[in-house]
Amino acid sequence: MHKRLDKGIFLGIIGNILFVLFGLICYIFYVSYEPESVHSKILEALAYISEFSGFIILIYSGWLMFSAVRMRSWLKFGFSAYIALEAVMMFLEINTTRFSFYAPYSLMLAIIHSVLSAVVCFSFIQLDPDKSKFEVVVIVCTGIMLGGMFGNIMGIRVYFSIMSNAVGFSILFAAIRYLLKREEIEIDCHGDNARVNEYSSSTFFGESNNKTDEK
């Protein structure tokens, strides 16, 4: 496996686990929230730490993966936009009292957030679209992210959707790493031999002449 790709995938798992941690901290924070209390300030600080750490790790993870992988511009753009979107959503989620325009219980917000995240997740199928095992993994993880919108129906804030996305991407990256190590999928990277045959004009005509001679 390409070392840079492997490291990027591993850090992607770590970054998303930190986002899951952010969601759990938000749950405790809002269940036990008391203005100006010490424990609320500690939880808020922990939420910022998990958000910032996860954000930085995912940026580095994305850079490692996408500088290693050939082509796939839409995937690279989509995942980069997803990281930025999650950072904004998490910042607003932990600062609800400071921004009156933010509606953490909005069904439309939950749906849009889940659908956009699911589209980005599904785009990872470009890494190796011909392997059925990988297709199943991508579809399952996409379903997990779409399920995040049901948190709103249960009366849970948008952090449930953020946490669902992080769980989905953690599983996706872990599965990619597992399948790569077992050589059940192939991801063409810079520095590897391309998986396409390249023919020069001389090679083509040479083969044609050989076939004519044989006849």
N, CA, C and O of each residue as an XYZ file, in Angstrom:
860
protein
N       0.845     -1.197      0.000
C       0.000      0.000      0.000
C       0.884      1.252      0.000
O       1.924      1.286      0.658
N       0.467      2.258     -0.730
C       1.178      3.533     -0.772
C       1.230      4.125      0.640
O       0.194      4.281      1.285
N       2.437      4.454      1.122
C       2.605      4.897      2.513
C       1.826      6.177      2.817
O       1.205      6.300      3.873
N       1.866      7.117      1.889
C       1.163      8.384      2.125
C      -0.348      8.157      2.183
O      -1.038      8.754      3.009
N      -0.852      7.302      1.311
C      -2.284      6.987      1.310
C      -2.683      6.294      2.608
O      -3.707      6.625      3.206
N      -1.868      5.332      3.042
C      -2.164      4.599      4.275
C      -2.198      5.536      5.480
O      -3.092      5.443      6.322
N      -1.222      6.436      5.557
C      -1.183      7.383      6.671
C      -2.382      8.327      6.622
O      -2.971      8.647      7.655
N      -2.739      8.769      5.419
C      -3.885      9.664      5.273
C      -5.184      9.009      5.710
O      -6.008      9.634      6.377
N      -5.367      7.742      5.331
C      -6.579      7.012      5.724
C      -6.619      6.822      7.236
O      -7.663      7.003      7.862
N      -5.479      6.456      7.820
C      -5.419      6.254      9.272
C      -5.764      7.542     10.022
O      -6.536      7.523     10.980
N      -5.188      8.656      9.579
C      -5.484      9.941     10.223
C      -6.939     10.353      9.990
O      -7.538     11.036     10.820
N      -7.501      9.932      8.854
C      -8.910     10.195      8.603
C      -9.799      9.514      9.634
O     -10.809     10.072     10.063
N      -9.415      8.310     10.026
C     -10.155      7.594     11.078
C     -10.054      8.355     12.398
O     -11.054      8.551     13.088
N      -8.840      8.783     12.741
C      -8.622      9.514     13.999
C      -9.416     10.821     14.011
O     -10.073     11.145     15.001
N      -9.353     11.568     12.909
C     -10.069     12.838     12.828
C     -11.567     12.666     12.994
O     -12.213     13.464     13.673
N     -12.122     11.636     12.381
C     -13.565     11.406     12.493
C     -13.960     10.890     13.872
O     -15.060     11.174     14.345
N     -13.084     10.142     14.514
C     -13.355      9.718     15.896
C     -13.439     10.944     16.806
O     -14.260     10.989     17.723
N     -12.585     11.936     16.548
C     -12.646     13.178     17.324
C     -13.956     13.922     17.073
O     -14.485     14.569     17.976
N     -14.479     13.832     15.857
C     -15.782     14.440     15.564
C     -16.910     13.705     16.284
O     -17.876     14.325     16.730
N     -16.784     12.373     16.396
C     -17.761     11.603     17.178
C     -17.708     12.050     18.637
O     -18.738     12.234     19.285
N     -16.483     12.220     19.139
C     -16.297     12.698     20.507
C     -16.942     14.067     20.691
O     -17.551     14.339     21.725
N     -16.805     14.927     19.682
C     -17.443     16.246     19.727
C     -18.954     16.108     19.911
O     -19.551     16.817     20.721
N     -19.567     15.199     19.164
C     -21.006     14.994     19.270
C     -21.423     14.535     20.654
O     -22.432     14.994     21.190
N     -20.646     13.627     21.235
C     -20.952     13.136     22.585
C     -20.808     14.246     23.626
O     -21.616     14.356     24.548
N     -19.765     15.068     23.463
C     -19.563     16.193     24.384
C     -20.728     17.179     24.273
O     -21.211     17.693     25.282
N     -21.175     17.440     23.043
C     -22.319     18.344     22.845
C     -23.567     17.804     23.532
O     -24.333     18.557     24.132
N     -23.760     16.495     23.437
C     -24.935     15.891     24.081
C     -24.902     16.139     25.591
O     -25.892     16.573     26.181
N     -23.748     15.856     26.206
C     -23.610     16.063     27.657
C     -23.728     17.545     27.997
O     -24.338     17.920     28.998
N     -23.127     18.389     27.139
C     -23.125     19.836     27.366
C     -24.549     20.387     27.431
O     -24.885     21.142     28.344
N     -25.383     20.010     26.460
C     -26.735     20.577     26.410
C     -27.705     19.906     27.381
O     -28.688     20.516     27.801
N     -27.430     18.653     27.737
C     -28.274     17.989     28.738
C     -28.050     18.586     30.122
O     -28.984     18.719     30.912
N     -26.792     18.946     30.405
C     -26.449     19.436     31.752
C     -26.096     20.921     31.773
O     -25.467     21.397     32.718
N     -26.501     21.659     30.727
C     -26.071     23.051     30.591
C     -26.582     23.945     31.719
O     -27.769     23.967     32.042
N     -25.644     24.675     32.298
C     -25.956     25.695     33.299
C     -25.089     26.915     32.993
O     -23.863     26.823     33.051
N     -25.693     28.040     32.672
C     -24.910     29.239     32.331
C     -23.887     29.585     33.413
O     -24.200     29.592     34.604
N     -22.681     29.866     32.984
C     -21.591     30.302     33.860
C     -21.102     29.222     34.827
O     -20.265     29.508     35.684
N     -21.601     27.994     34.712
C     -21.126     26.932     35.612
C     -19.768     26.419     35.136
O     -19.445     26.495     33.951
N     -18.978     25.898     36.074
C     -17.629     25.419     35.752
C     -17.683     24.231     34.804
O     -16.930     24.174     33.831
N     -18.578     23.273     35.087
C     -18.599     22.060     34.260
C     -19.044     22.365     32.827
O     -18.599     21.700     31.891
N     -19.910     23.355     32.646
C     -20.326     23.737     31.294
C     -19.168     24.374     30.531
O     -19.005     24.146     29.332
N     -18.372     25.167     31.228
C     -17.208     25.788     30.585
C     -16.154     24.746     30.220
O     -15.504     24.841     29.179
N     -15.994     23.750     31.095
C     -15.040     22.668     30.808
C     -15.493     21.876     29.581
O     -14.691     21.570     28.699
N     -16.783     21.551     29.537
C     -17.323     20.813     28.394
C     -17.209     21.617     27.104
O     -16.916     21.065     26.044
N     -17.440     22.920     27.200
C     -17.304     23.780     26.019
C     -15.863     23.790     25.525
O     -15.609     23.738     24.322
N     -14.920     23.859     26.466
C     -13.501     23.839     26.096
C     -13.131     22.512     25.437
O     -12.399     22.488     24.448
N     -13.639     21.409     25.990
C     -13.374     20.085     25.413
C     -13.967     19.965     24.014
O     -13.374     19.347     23.129
N     -15.140     20.560     23.825
C     -15.772     20.539     22.500
C     -14.911     21.286     21.488
O     -14.718     20.815     20.367
N     -14.394     22.451     21.879
C     -13.518     23.215     20.989
C     -12.243     22.435     20.660
O     -11.784     22.429     19.518
N     -11.680     21.781     21.676
C     -10.444     21.015     21.473
C     -10.676     19.872     20.492
O      -9.886     19.670     19.570
N     -11.771     19.118     20.694
C     -12.058     17.986     19.805
C     -12.375     18.468     18.389
O     -11.979     17.836     17.409
N     -13.090     19.591     18.286
C     -13.413     20.141     16.965
C     -12.152     20.598     16.245
O     -11.917     20.215     15.098
N     -11.343     21.411     16.906
C     -10.142     21.966     16.279
C      -9.151     20.859     15.921
O      -8.588     20.855     14.826
N      -8.938     19.922     16.847
C      -8.003     18.821     16.597
C      -8.476     17.967     15.425
O      -7.695     17.635     14.533
N      -9.766     17.614     15.433
C     -10.312     16.811     14.342
C     -10.220     17.526     13.011
O      -9.920     16.908     11.989
N     -10.476     18.826     13.015
C     -10.426     19.629     11.799
C      -9.013     19.648     11.215
O      -8.835     19.426     10.017
N      -8.019     19.909     12.044
C      -6.622     19.954     11.587
C      -6.174     18.587     11.078
O      -5.527     18.488     10.035
N      -6.521     17.532     11.821
C      -6.123     16.178     11.422
C      -6.774     15.789     10.098
O      -6.130     15.172      9.250
N      -8.053     16.146      9.912
C      -8.730     15.806      8.662
C      -8.176     16.589      7.474
O      -8.098     16.060      6.365
N      -7.793     17.835      7.697
C      -7.166     18.608      6.615
C      -5.870     17.925      6.176
O      -5.622     17.752      4.983
N      -5.050     17.540      7.154
C      -3.784     16.865      6.844
C      -4.053     15.505      6.205
O      -3.372     15.110      5.259
N      -5.044     14.799      6.724
C      -5.422     13.501      6.168
C      -5.836     13.636      4.705
O      -5.391     12.868      3.852
N      -6.691     14.616      4.424
C      -7.137     14.840      3.054
C      -5.979     15.172      2.129
O      -5.923     14.692      0.996
N      -5.051     15.997      2.616
C      -3.888     16.360      1.797
C      -3.039     15.130      1.484
O      -2.595     14.955      0.349
N      -2.812     14.282      2.478
C      -2.021     13.070      2.261
C      -2.693     12.143      1.254
O      -2.054     11.654      0.322
N      -3.983     11.909      1.448
C      -4.703     10.989      0.559
C      -4.756     11.511     -0.868
O      -4.476     10.779     -1.818
N      -5.114     12.777     -1.013
C      -5.381     13.291     -2.348
C      -4.120     13.721     -3.084
O      -4.148     13.898     -4.302
N      -3.019     13.890     -2.367
C      -1.751     14.115     -3.064
C      -1.154     12.786     -3.503
O      -0.261     12.749     -4.348
N      -1.651     11.693     -2.926
C      -1.180     10.359     -3.301
C      -2.005      9.770     -4.441
O      -1.468      9.103     -5.326
N      -3.312     10.020     -4.412
C      -4.231      9.394     -5.368
C      -4.266     10.161     -6.686
O      -4.285     11.392     -6.699
N      -4.275      9.427     -7.785
C      -4.374     10.045     -9.106
C      -5.804     10.506     -9.394
O      -6.774      9.898     -8.940
N      -5.909     11.592    -10.157
C      -7.193     12.046    -10.699
C      -8.254     12.282     -9.615
O      -7.932     12.772     -8.533
N      -9.512     11.936     -9.901
C     -10.650     12.004     -8.975
C     -10.854     13.413     -8.395
O     -10.967     13.587     -7.182
N     -10.897     14.394     -9.272
C     -11.006     15.796     -8.845
C     -12.280     16.072     -8.056
O     -12.255     16.811     -7.073
N     -13.408     15.472     -8.490
C     -14.672     15.722     -7.796
C     -14.651     15.181     -6.379
O     -15.181     15.806     -5.461
N     -14.041     14.024     -6.204
C     -13.913     13.442     -4.866
C     -13.074     14.348     -3.977
O     -13.435     14.603     -2.828
N     -11.971     14.827     -4.496
C     -11.080     15.690     -3.725
C     -11.769     17.001     -3.337
O     -11.656     17.465     -2.202
N     -12.478     17.581     -4.292
C     -13.196     18.823     -4.009
C     -14.309     18.585     -2.991
O     -14.479     19.366     -2.055
N     -15.062     17.507     -3.179
C     -16.197     17.210     -2.302
C     -15.785     16.978     -0.864
O     -16.417     17.500      0.054
N     -14.728     16.197     -0.655
C     -14.303     15.906      0.715
C     -13.716     17.144      1.378
O     -13.898     17.354      2.577
N     -13.012     17.965      0.602
C     -12.473     19.219      1.152
C     -13.608     20.141      1.588
O     -13.540     20.763      2.648
N     -14.661     20.224      0.754
C     -15.822     21.050      1.102
C     -16.536     20.487      2.325
O     -17.037     21.238      3.161
N     -16.578     19.151      2.425
C     -17.224     18.503      3.578
C     -16.514     18.873      4.884
O     -17.166     19.171      5.884
N     -15.178     18.854      4.873
C     -14.409     19.198      6.074
C     -14.733     20.626      6.513
O     -14.951     20.890      7.695
N     -14.761     21.544      5.537
C     -15.076     22.945      5.852
C     -16.502     23.078      6.388
O     -16.743     23.823      7.339
N     -17.450     22.354      5.776
C     -18.847     22.401      6.215
C     -18.989     21.915      7.653
O     -19.689     22.535      8.454
N     -18.323     20.804      7.982
C     -18.423     20.262      9.338
C     -17.827     21.219     10.362
O     -18.355     21.365     11.465
N     -16.724     21.871      9.995
C     -16.103     22.828     10.916
C     -17.062     23.977     11.230
O     -17.187     24.392     12.382
N     -17.738     24.489     10.197
C     -18.706     25.578     10.396
C     -19.886     25.105     11.232
O     -20.313     25.794     12.157
N     -20.415     23.923     10.905
C     -21.569     23.386     11.628
C     -21.244     23.160     13.100
O     -22.064     23.456     13.970
N     -20.063     22.643     13.381
C     -19.681     22.379     14.770
C     -19.486     23.676     15.543
O     -19.850     23.773     16.715
N     -18.909     24.672     14.875
C     -18.726     25.965     15.535
C     -20.078     26.574     15.900
O     -20.254     27.092     17.002
N     -21.027     26.511     14.974
C     -22.366     27.048     15.243
C     -23.083     26.232     16.314
O     -23.815     26.781     17.137
N     -22.868     24.926     16.297
C     -23.554     24.055     17.250
C     -23.141     24.354     18.689
O     -23.975     24.333     19.595
N     -21.869     24.631     18.896
C     -21.393     24.887     20.262
C     -21.601     26.351     20.653
O     -21.428     26.714     21.816
N     -21.975     27.195     19.674
C     -22.196     28.623     19.954
C     -23.629     29.050     19.651
O     -23.874     30.181     19.232
N     -24.565     28.143     19.863
C     -25.971     28.423     19.548
C     -26.483     29.681     20.230
O     -27.207     30.470     19.623
N     -26.113     29.870     21.483
C     -26.626     31.019     22.246
C     -26.083     32.342     21.727
O     -26.652     33.397     22.011
N     -24.986     32.302     20.969
C     -24.373     33.537     20.471
C     -24.887     33.934     19.082
O     -24.727     35.080     18.661
N     -25.505     32.978     18.373
C     -25.975     33.253     17.009
C     -27.462     32.936     16.911
O     -27.859     31.773     16.849
N     -28.265     33.974     16.899
C     -29.720     33.793     16.904
C     -30.248     33.205     15.593
O     -31.317     32.594     15.578
N     -29.506     33.384     14.486
C     -29.980     32.891     13.190
C     -29.864     31.371     13.068
O     -30.523     30.762     12.224
N     -29.031     30.762     13.906
C     -28.802     29.316     13.796
C     -29.946     28.546     14.444
O     -30.297     28.797     15.596
N     -30.529     27.601     13.693
C     -31.668     26.810     14.188
C     -31.263     25.340     14.286
O     -31.418     24.601     13.315
N     -30.749     24.899     15.437
C     -30.223     23.538     15.581
C     -31.268     22.436     15.490
O     -30.920     21.268     15.315
N     -32.550     22.795     15.606
C     -33.621     21.798     15.519
C     -34.343     21.845     14.169
O     -35.400     21.234     14.011
N     -33.782     22.561     13.205
C     -34.410     22.698     11.893
C     -34.346     21.383     11.113
O     -33.266     20.833     10.898
N     -35.503     20.888     10.695
C     -35.551     19.653      9.905
C     -34.887     19.853      8.552
O     -34.167     18.974      8.078
N     -35.123     20.999      7.926
C     -34.527     21.275      6.623
C     -33.004     21.309      6.712
O     -32.317     20.791      5.832
N     -32.481     21.913      7.766
C     -31.033     21.956      7.970
C     -30.478     20.545      8.121
O     -29.448     20.216      7.533
N     -31.155     19.714      8.904
C     -30.708     18.334      9.121
C     -30.729     17.539      7.818
O     -29.814     16.761      7.548
N     -31.772     17.734      7.012
C     -31.887     17.011      5.738
C     -30.784     17.431      4.773
O     -30.113     16.585      4.182
N     -30.598     18.749      4.617
C     -29.569     19.255      3.700
C     -28.185     18.784      4.137
O     -27.382     18.347      3.312
N     -27.911     18.873      5.428
C     -26.614     18.462      5.961
C     -26.363     16.981      5.713
O     -25.273     16.601      5.286
N     -27.357     16.147      5.975
C     -27.212     14.699      5.792
C     -27.050     14.326      4.323
O     -26.214     13.491      3.978
N     -27.852     14.946      3.459
C     -27.804     14.616      2.031
C     -26.469     15.027      1.414
O     -25.871     14.253      0.666
N     -25.998     16.234      1.717
C     -24.704     16.685      1.187
C     -23.572     15.775      1.644
O     -22.691     15.430      0.856
N     -23.594     15.388      2.910
C     -22.559     14.505      3.454
C     -22.620     13.130      2.800
O     -21.586     12.528      2.508
N     -23.842     12.633      2.571
C     -24.016     11.325      1.936
C     -23.508     11.334      0.495
O     -22.926     10.351      0.034
N     -23.727     12.440     -0.215
C     -23.231     12.566     -1.589
C     -21.707     12.499     -1.615
O     -21.126     11.832     -2.470
N     -21.060     13.192     -0.675
C     -19.595     13.159     -0.582
C     -19.123     11.743     -0.275
O     -18.162     11.261     -0.874
N     -19.793     11.085      0.651
C     -19.429      9.713      1.003
C     -19.549      8.801     -0.215
O     -18.653      8.001     -0.484
N     -20.643      8.920     -0.945
C     -20.862      8.058     -2.111
C     -19.812      8.296     -3.191
O     -19.492      7.387     -3.957
N     -19.274      9.514     -3.255
C     -18.262      9.820     -4.274
C     -16.979      9.023     -4.064
O     -16.169      8.906     -4.983
N     -16.785      8.471     -2.862
C     -15.592      7.662     -2.596
C     -15.599      6.360     -3.389
O     -14.581      5.673     -3.465
N     -16.741      6.020     -3.978
C     -16.816      4.814     -4.800
C     -15.894      4.936     -6.013
O     -15.541      3.929     -6.626
N     -15.503      6.167     -6.363
C     -14.569      6.391     -7.472
C     -13.208      5.748     -7.230
O     -12.468      5.488     -8.178
N     -12.876      5.493     -5.974
C     -11.557      4.933     -5.664
C     -11.358      3.570     -6.322
O     -10.264      3.264     -6.795
N     -12.408      2.753     -6.355
C     -12.360      1.467     -7.064
C     -13.793      0.998     -7.301
O     -14.312      0.184     -6.536
N     -14.435      1.502     -8.351
C     -15.868      1.266     -8.555
C     -16.245     -0.136     -9.010
O     -17.431     -0.451     -9.103
N     -15.266     -0.982     -9.294
C     -15.568     -2.304     -9.855
C     -15.569     -3.427     -8.825
O     -15.733     -4.592     -9.186
N     -15.391     -3.100     -7.561
C     -15.341     -4.134     -6.520
C     -16.635     -4.110     -5.711
O     -16.974     -3.100     -5.094
N     -17.350     -5.227     -5.721
C     -18.666     -5.281     -5.073
C     -18.576     -5.092     -3.564
O     -19.449     -4.460     -2.970
N     -17.523     -5.636     -2.928
C     -17.375     -5.463     -1.475
C     -17.257     -3.991     -1.116
O     -17.868     -3.519     -0.157
N     -16.465     -3.277     -1.895
C     -16.269     -1.856     -1.633
C     -17.558     -1.082     -1.891
O     -17.879     -0.145     -1.159
N     -18.290     -1.467     -2.918
C     -19.570     -0.816     -3.206
C     -20.530     -0.957     -2.029
O     -21.216     -0.005     -1.655
N     -20.569     -2.164     -1.446
C     -21.449     -2.415     -0.295
C     -21.057     -1.524      0.879
O     -21.919     -0.945      1.540
N     -19.750     -1.417      1.136
C     -19.260     -0.578      2.241
C     -19.682      0.875      2.037
O     -20.182      1.519      2.960
N     -19.480      1.383      0.829
C     -19.832      2.777      0.529
C     -21.332      3.008      0.704
O     -21.745      4.023      1.265
N     -22.138      2.077      0.229
C     -23.600      2.215      0.340
C     -24.045      2.189      1.799
O     -24.905      2.974      2.201
N     -23.463      1.291      2.594
C     -23.811      1.206      4.025
C     -23.452      2.509      4.740
O     -24.253      3.044      5.506
N     -22.247      3.013      4.485
C     -21.803      4.253      5.140
C     -22.635      5.451      4.689
O     -22.922      6.350      5.480
N     -23.016      5.458      3.419
C     -23.905      6.512      2.921
C     -25.246      6.460      3.644
O     -25.814      7.496      3.992
N     -25.749      5.245      3.866
C     -27.006      5.072      4.600
C     -26.920      5.571      6.029
O     -27.866      6.165      6.546
N     -25.773      5.328      6.672
C     -25.570      5.816      8.044
C     -25.683      7.337      8.085
O     -26.295      7.901      8.992
N     -25.088      7.989      7.096
C     -25.123      9.456      7.060
C     -26.526      9.987      6.785
O     -26.949     10.980      7.376
N     -27.238      9.324      5.892
C     -28.622      9.737      5.631
C     -29.489      9.539      6.870
O     -30.449     10.277      7.095
N     -29.138      8.531      7.671
C     -29.878      8.285      8.909
C     -29.711      9.389      9.929
O     -30.497      9.493     10.871
N     -28.686     10.221      9.748
C     -28.447     11.316     10.688
C     -29.587     12.310     10.764
O     -29.779     12.963     11.789
N     -30.354     12.430      9.673
C     -31.463     13.394      9.672
C     -32.596     12.962     10.604
O     -33.410     13.791     11.012
N     -32.657     11.670     10.943
C     -33.728     11.194     11.817
C     -33.538     11.660     13.262
O     -34.466     11.593     14.069
N     -32.339     12.129     13.579
C     -32.114     12.698     14.905
C     -33.032     13.878     15.148
O     -33.526     14.082     16.257
N     -33.257     14.661     14.086
C     -34.143     15.818     14.206
C     -35.571     15.387     14.512
O     -36.267     16.030     15.298
N     -36.004     14.287     13.884
C     -37.355     13.775     14.121
C     -37.507     13.335     15.575
O     -38.589     13.432     16.155
N     -36.401     12.847     16.160
C     -36.428     12.407     17.558
C     -36.195     13.559     18.528
O     -36.112     13.355     19.739
N     -36.092     14.782     17.982
C     -35.916     15.954     18.834
C     -34.492     16.196     19.270
O     -34.252     16.843     20.290
N     -33.528     15.675     18.497
C     -32.109     15.859     18.821
C     -31.525     16.925     17.901
O     -31.917     17.032     16.739
N     -30.609     17.695     18.411
C     -29.989     18.784     17.661
C     -29.151     18.248     16.499
O     -28.978     17.038     16.350
N     -28.635     19.168     15.679
C     -27.873     18.805     14.484
C     -26.591     18.042     14.820
O     -26.039     17.370     13.950
N     -26.105     18.129     16.063
C     -24.877     17.404     16.393
C     -25.048     15.900     16.185
O     -24.059     15.189     16.001
N     -26.296     15.402     16.211
C     -26.545     13.985     15.935
C     -26.173     13.654     14.493
O     -25.602     12.599     14.217
N     -26.502     14.563     13.577
C     -26.147     14.388     12.170
C     -24.634     14.460     11.978
O     -24.064     13.698     11.196
N     -23.989     15.377     12.694
C     -22.525     15.492     12.641
C     -21.883     14.197     13.118
O     -20.924     13.711     12.519
N     -22.419     13.646     14.198
C     -21.886     12.415     14.758
C     -22.123     11.231     13.813
O     -21.256     10.369     13.668
N     -23.290     11.190     13.174
C     -23.595     10.120     12.212
C     -22.624     10.156     11.036
O     -22.150      9.115     10.580
N     -22.332     11.358     10.551
C     -21.364     11.507      9.462
C     -19.994     10.986      9.866
O     -19.336     10.276      9.106
N     -19.575     11.348     11.068
C     -18.254     10.938     11.549
C     -18.172      9.422     11.713
O     -17.150      8.815     11.393
N     -19.245      8.813     12.211
C     -19.286      7.348     12.341
C     -19.195      6.708     10.954
O     -18.441      5.757     10.749
N     -19.974      7.241     10.005
C     -19.961      6.707      8.646
C     -18.587      6.785      8.003
O     -18.130      5.816      7.397
N     -17.920      7.937      8.129
C     -16.594      8.089      7.532
C     -15.541      7.260      8.269
O     -14.605      6.766      7.641
N     -15.674      7.100      9.575
C     -14.741      6.252     10.327
C     -14.809      4.816      9.820
O     -13.781      4.178      9.591
N     -16.032      4.315      9.647
C     -16.218      2.951      9.130
C     -15.695      2.843      7.702
O     -15.043      1.861      7.348
N     -15.984      3.857      6.881
C     -15.537      3.848      5.488
C     -14.019      3.791      5.393
O     -13.475      2.962      4.664
N     -13.324      4.668      6.125
C     -11.865      4.696      6.067
C     -11.252      3.412      6.630
O     -10.267      2.904      6.095
N     -11.839      2.891      7.710
C     -11.339      1.634      8.280
C     -11.505      0.494      7.276
O     -10.623     -0.354      7.142
N     -12.635      0.477      6.573
C     -12.887     -0.567      5.574
C     -11.937     -0.432      4.386
O     -11.438     -1.437      3.878
N     -11.684      0.797      3.937
C     -10.744      1.018      2.831
C      -9.360      0.502      3.212
O      -8.701     -0.172      2.421
N      -8.930      0.820      4.420
C      -7.611      0.377      4.894
C      -7.547     -1.149      4.947
O      -6.555     -1.753      4.539
N      -8.613     -1.761      5.452
C      -8.675     -3.222      5.566
C      -8.638     -3.882      4.185
O      -7.889     -4.835      3.968
N      -9.443     -3.376      3.260
C      -9.510     -3.963      1.921
C      -8.215     -3.753      1.144
O      -7.816     -4.614      0.360
N      -7.561     -2.617      1.354
C      -6.271     -2.374      0.699
C      -5.203     -3.339      1.202
O      -4.423     -3.873      0.412
N      -5.167     -3.563      2.507
C      -4.159     -4.462      3.075
C      -4.368     -5.902      2.619
O      -3.407     -6.660      2.486
N      -5.623     -6.279      2.380
C      -5.936     -7.618      1.874
C      -5.878     -7.678      0.344
O      -6.129     -8.719     -0.263
N      -5.539     -6.534     -0.261
C      -5.429     -6.419     -1.716
C      -6.732     -6.793     -2.419
O      -6.721     -7.365     -3.509
N      -7.862     -6.459     -1.772
C      -9.168     -6.714     -2.370
C      -9.656     -5.522     -3.183
O     -10.604     -5.640     -3.960
N      -9.010     -4.379     -3.004
C      -9.250     -3.227     -3.869
C      -7.902     -2.638     -4.248
O      -6.903     -2.853     -3.561
N      -7.883     -1.893     -5.349
C      -6.671     -1.207     -5.796
C      -6.985      0.266     -6.006
O      -7.995      0.619     -6.614
N      -6.118      1.107     -5.501
C      -6.265      2.548     -5.708
C      -4.989      3.036     -6.371
O      -3.917      2.997     -5.767
N      -5.100      3.493     -7.609
C      -3.903      3.913     -8.327
C      -3.395      5.246     -7.788
O      -4.130      6.231     -7.714
N      -2.131      5.248     -7.420
C      -1.501      6.421     -6.800
C      -0.344      6.921     -7.645
O       0.187      6.193     -8.483
N       0.038      8.154     -7.422
C       1.220      8.715     -8.075
C       2.439      7.902     -7.650
O       2.618      7.607     -6.468
N       3.266      7.545     -8.615
C       4.454      6.752     -8.305
C       4.246      5.275     -8.529
O       5.218      4.525     -8.614
N       2.978      4.827     -8.631
C       2.693      3.428     -8.941
C       2.642      3.268    -10.451
O       2.507      4.247    -11.186
N       2.752      2.021    -10.911
C       2.563      1.755    -12.328
C       1.087      1.902    -12.660
O       0.239      1.336    -11.970
N       0.777      2.638    -13.687
C      -0.623      2.846    -14.064
C      -1.262      1.522    -14.443
O      -0.593      0.624    -14.953
N      -2.559      1.403    -14.192
C      -3.270      0.169    -14.491
C      -3.910      0.195    -15.877
O      -4.881     -0.519    -16.129
N      -3.375      1.003    -16.761
C      -3.878      1.037    -18.132
C      -2.714      0.751    -19.060
O      -1.580      1.132    -18.769
N      -2.979      0.088    -20.167
C      -1.948     -0.207    -21.146
C      -1.811      0.965    -22.101
O      -2.803      1.473    -22.623
N      -0.587      1.388    -22.323
C      -0.331      2.495    -23.226
C       0.370      1.943    -24.464
O       1.371      1.236    -24.360
N      -0.162      2.271    -25.621
C       0.389      1.763    -26.865
C       0.886      2.922    -27.718
O       0.204      3.936    -27.869
N       2.089      2.756    -28.275
C       2.591      3.739    -29.226
C       2.101      3.347    -30.616
O       1.656      2.217    -30.819
N       2.177      4.265    -31.572
C       1.728      3.968    -32.927
C       2.584      2.873    -33.549
O       2.073      2.048    -34.307
N       3.884      2.852    -33.238
C       4.769      1.836    -33.799
C       4.411      0.454    -33.276
O       4.484     -0.535    -34.006
N       4.022      0.392    -32.001
C       3.623     -0.888    -31.422
C       2.365     -1.402    -32.107
O       2.266     -2.584    -32.435
N       1.408     -0.511    -32.319
C       0.134     -0.898    -32.927
C       0.355     -1.436    -34.337
O      -0.157     -2.500    -34.685
N       1.127     -0.691    -35.162
C       1.332     -1.107    -36.540
C       2.222     -2.335    -36.618
O       2.106     -3.154    -37.530
N       3.125     -2.444    -35.626
C       3.973     -3.628    -35.585
C       3.150     -4.877    -35.386
O       3.383     -5.893    -36.041
N       2.172     -4.805    -34.467
C       1.312     -5.944    -34.195
C       0.442     -6.257    -35.409
O       0.198     -7.425    -35.712
N      -0.030     -5.220    -36.106
C      -0.866     -5.413    -37.286
C      -0.087     -6.122    -38.383
O      -0.612     -7.014    -39.048
N       1.185     -5.719    -38.574
C       2.019     -6.334    -39.602
C       2.292     -7.789    -39.290
O       2.319     -8.640    -40.179
N       2.499     -8.066    -37.985
C       2.763     -9.447    -37.583
C       1.576    -10.340    -37.897
O       1.744    -11.470    -38.354
N       0.357     -9.822    -37.649
C      -0.851    -10.599    -37.915
C      -1.014    -10.838    -39.413
O      -1.473    -11.902    -39.830
N      -0.630     -9.827    -40.237
C      -0.726     -9.961    -41.690
C       0.236    -11.023    -42.191
O      -0.111    -11.825    -43.058
N       1.469    -11.030    -41.633
C       2.480    -12.003    -42.032
C       2.040    -13.416    -41.706
O       2.280    -14.355    -42.465
N       1.371    -13.551    -40.523
C       0.932    -14.876    -40.094
C      -0.095    -15.442    -41.055
O      -0.140    -16.645    -41.309
N      -0.946    -14.518    -41.602
C      -1.947    -14.967    -42.563
C      -1.279    -15.392    -43.877
O      -1.964    -15.803    -44.813
